[in-house]
Amino acid sequence: MVSYADFITLLFAFFVVMYAISSVNEGKYKTLSESLGEAFSSREQLVNQITPIQIGTPPTVIQPIPLENPPTAEVEEKRELSEEILKERKQLSQVSDRLEQVLAPFINDKLVAVKKNDYWIELEMNSEMLFLSGEAELSKKALPALKKIAEVISPLPNMINIEGHTDNVPIDNAKFRSNWDLSSARATSVVHEFVKAGISPPRLSAIGYGEFHPIGDNKIEAGRFKNRRVVLVLMSQAFARYGANDEERAKLLNLAPTSTGQP
């Protein structure tokens, strides 16, 4: 169709030109100009109206598949949280404020940081405050701080994870084969101190992450200083692996247990 349109247009233009030159005058030149303008304008409109021929298989548009179980965030938006978990959330906020008060001197020296969350509290302690370099035995200056922490969290039923972290400087000696061993041993030392302070052992766990979860740049000393840390995580009963059975967890999250007892 495009080729045919081009041919007709050129043929029309040819006869108009032949007619125009047969008798030259101003009127014919004007007519020629207008005719050529209309011809090429009509050609452009014709080309714009032509639908291009598809080559190959048109791309398939994938439609999203609706999930039977919506994401957790969407579920929480559609249901109200139970009174128990709201009470626990308020309690965790109060504990966080209390920790900031008793550890204020260490926070000012940037040795401790308290991070709040709706379902847990992170108490980040720099290893320089707790241990000597390359050691897992608690220093004497660490004991008063850990005692204050224990006094605040001891009355609560929540599970407590103690996480050990190191920088990426390799260690290989008679005591520790790697940073895994060092971070685990440091977390275990803190756990033992909390048990001495009266915290129930079933509430405690020691976790070693080595150098694999840095919060600073290991290429500089300031970053390595941040990465050498022990983190205490006070977990909500609704999200802790231990500390609450399925029925209690379902009650906290305002969910109905299934016939198998699973929420």
C-alpha positions in Angstrom: 0.0 0.0 0.0 2.8 2.4 0.8 4.6 1.7 -2.5 1.3 2.2 -4.4 0.6 5.5 -2.6 4.1 6.7 -3.6 3.5 5.8 -7.2 0.2 7.5 -7.4 1.6 10.6 -5.7 4.5 10.9 -8.1 2.3 10.3 -11.2 -0.1 13.0 -10.0 2.8 15.4 -9.5 4.2 14.6 -12.9 1.0 15.5 -14.7 0.5 18.6 -12.7 4.0 19.8 -13.6 3.4 18.9 -17.3 0.2 20.9 -17.2 1.8 23.8 -15.5 4.7 24.2 -17.9 2.4 24.1 -20.9 1.3 27.6 -20.2 3.4 29.6 -17.6 1.6 32.1 -15.5 1.3 33.2 -11.9 -2.0 31.4 -11.4 -0.6 28.1 -12.5 2.5 28.3 -10.3 0.2 28.9 -7.3 -2.0 26.0 -8.3 1.1 23.8 -8.6 2.4 24.8 -5.2 -0.9 24.1 -3.5 -1.4 20.7 -5.3 2.1 19.4 -4.3 1.5 20.5 -0.7 -1.8 18.7 -0.6 -0.4 15.5 -2.2 2.5 15.1 0.2 0.3 16.0 3.1 -2.1 13.2 2.1 0.9 10.8 1.8 2.0 11.5 5.4 -1.5 10.9 6.7 -1.7 7.6 4.8 1.6 6.4 6.2 0.6 7.3 9.8 -2.6 5.3 9.4 -0.9 2.2 8.3 -0.4 -0.4 11.0 3.1 -2.0 10.9 3.2 -5.8 10.3 4.3 -7.7 13.4 7.3 -10.0 12.8 7.7 -12.9 15.1 5.6 -13.7 18.2 4.4 -10.7 20.2 5.9 -10.6 23.7 3.8 -12.2 26.4 2.6 -10.0 29.2 2.9 -11.9 32.5 0.1 -11.2 34.9 1.0 -11.4 38.6 -0.5 -14.4 40.4 -2.4 -13.5 43.5 -1.1 -15.3 46.6 -3.3 -17.1 49.0 -1.3 -16.0 52.0 -0.6 -12.2 51.8 2.7 -10.8 53.2 3.1 -10.3 56.9 2.9 -6.5 56.7 -0.4 -6.7 54.8 -1.8 -9.1 57.4 -0.9 -6.8 60.2 -2.6 -3.9 58.5 -5.8 -5.9 58.1 -6.0 -7.1 61.7 -5.6 -5.5 65.1 -2.7 -6.6 67.3 -3.7 -8.4 70.5 -3.8 -6.6 73.8 -0.9 -8.8 75.0 1.5 -7.8 72.3 0.6 -4.1 72.5 1.3 -4.4 76.3 4.6 -6.1 75.5 5.5 -3.4 72.9 5.0 -0.7 75.5 7.0 -2.7 78.0 9.9 -3.0 75.6 9.8 0.7 74.9 10.0 1.4 78.7 13.0 -1.1 79.0 14.8 0.7 76.2 14.4 4.1 77.9 15.6 2.5 81.2 18.7 1.1 79.5 19.5 4.5 78.0 19.3 6.0 81.5 21.6 3.5 83.3 24.1 3.3 80.4 24.2 7.0 79.7 28.0 7.4 80.4 28.9 4.6 78.0 26.5 6.0 75.4 28.1 9.4 75.6 31.5 7.7 75.1 30.1 5.9 72.0 30.8 2.5 73.6 27.1 1.5 73.8 24.1 2.2 71.5 20.4 1.3 72.2 18.2 0.7 69.2 14.4 0.4 69.5 12.1 -1.7 67.5 8.4 -2.6 68.0 9.3 -6.3 68.5 12.9 -6.3 70.0 15.6 -4.1 71.5 19.2 -4.1 70.4 21.8 -3.1 72.9 25.1 -2.8 71.0 28.3 -2.9 73.2 31.7 -2.2 71.7 34.2 -5.0 72.5 36.7 -2.4 73.7 34.5 -1.9 76.7 34.2 -5.6 77.4 37.4 -7.4 76.4 41.1 -6.9 75.9 42.3 -7.2 72.3 42.0 -10.8 71.0 40.6 -12.1 74.3 37.3 -13.5 75.3 37.6 -13.1 79.0 35.6 -10.1 80.3 37.6 -7.2 81.6 36.9 -5.8 85.1 35.6 -2.5 83.8 32.9 -4.5 81.9 31.3 -6.1 85.0 29.6 -3.0 86.4 27.9 -2.2 83.0 26.7 -5.8 82.6 25.4 -5.8 86.1 23.3 -2.7 85.4 22.0 -4.3 82.2 21.0 -7.5 84.1 19.1 -5.5 86.7 17.0 -4.0 84.0 16.2 -7.1 81.9 16.1 -9.7 84.6 12.5 -9.2 85.7 11.3 -9.7 82.1 10.3 -13.1 80.6 11.7 -12.3 77.1 14.3 -14.3 75.3 17.8 -12.8 75.1 20.2 -13.4 72.2 23.9 -12.4 72.8 25.6 -11.9 69.4 29.4 -11.7 69.1 31.0 -9.8 66.1 34.6 -9.1 65.1 36.4 -7.2 62.5 38.0 -9.0 59.5 41.5 -9.1 60.8 42.4 -12.9 60.8 43.1 -14.6 64.1 44.8 -18.0 64.5 46.3 -18.9 67.8 46.2 -21.6 70.5 42.8 -20.3 71.8 41.0 -19.3 68.7 41.3 -20.8 65.2 39.2 -18.0 63.6 37.0 -15.0 64.2 34.1 -17.5 64.5 35.6 -19.0 67.6 36.5 -15.6 69.1 33.0 -14.1 68.5 31.3 -17.2 69.9 33.6 -17.2 73.0 32.9 -13.6 73.7 29.1 -14.0 73.4 29.4 -17.1 75.7 31.4 -15.0 78.3 28.6 -12.4 78.4 26.0 -15.2 78.8 27.8 -16.7 81.7 28.0 -13.3 83.4 24.2 -12.8 83.0 23.6 -16.2 84.5 25.7 -15.2 87.5 23.6 -12.0 87.8 20.5 -14.1 88.2 19.0 -14.3 84.6 17.4 -17.7 83.9 19.6 -19.7 81.5 16.8 -20.9 79.3 16.2 -17.2 78.3 19.8 -16.9 77.0 21.6 -17.9 73.8 25.1 -17.2 72.6 25.7 -16.6 68.8 29.0 -16.0 67.0 28.8 -14.1 63.7 32.6 -13.6 63.2 33.4 -10.8 60.8 30.5 -11.4 58.4 28.0 -8.8 59.6 30.0 -5.5 59.7 28.4 -2.2 60.4 31.6 -0.2 59.5 34.3 -0.2 56.9 36.9 -2.8 57.7 39.4 -0.9 55.6 39.8 1.8 58.2 40.5 1.6 61.9 37.3 3.5 62.8 35.2 1.0 60.9 37.0 -2.0 62.5 36.4 -0.4 65.9 32.6 -0.4 65.2 32.6 -4.0 64.0 34.2 -5.4 67.2 31.0 -5.6 69.2 28.6 -7.7 71.3 24.9 -7.2 70.6 22.2 -8.0 73.1 18.8 -8.6 71.5 15.8 -8.7 73.8 13.1 -10.4 71.7 9.3 -10.2 71.7 7.7 -13.4 72.9 5.7 -13.5 69.7 8.8 -13.8 67.5 11.2 -15.7 69.7 11.9 -19.3 68.8 11.7 -20.4 72.4 9.8 -18.8 75.3 6.3 -19.1 74.0 4.4 -22.1 72.6 2.3 -22.1 69.5 -0.9 -21.2 71.4 0.7 -18.4 73.3 2.3 -17.0 70.1 -1.0 -17.2 68.3 -2.7 -15.3 71.1 0.0 -12.6 71.1 -0.4 -12.2 67.3 -4.2 -12.4 67.5 -4.3 -15.5 65.3 -6.5 -18.6 65.6 -4.4 -21.8 66.0 -5.0 -24.5 63.5 -6.2 -28.0 64.3 -2.5 -29.1 64.5 -1.7 -26.5 67.1 0.3 -24.4 64.7 -0.6 -20.6 64.3 
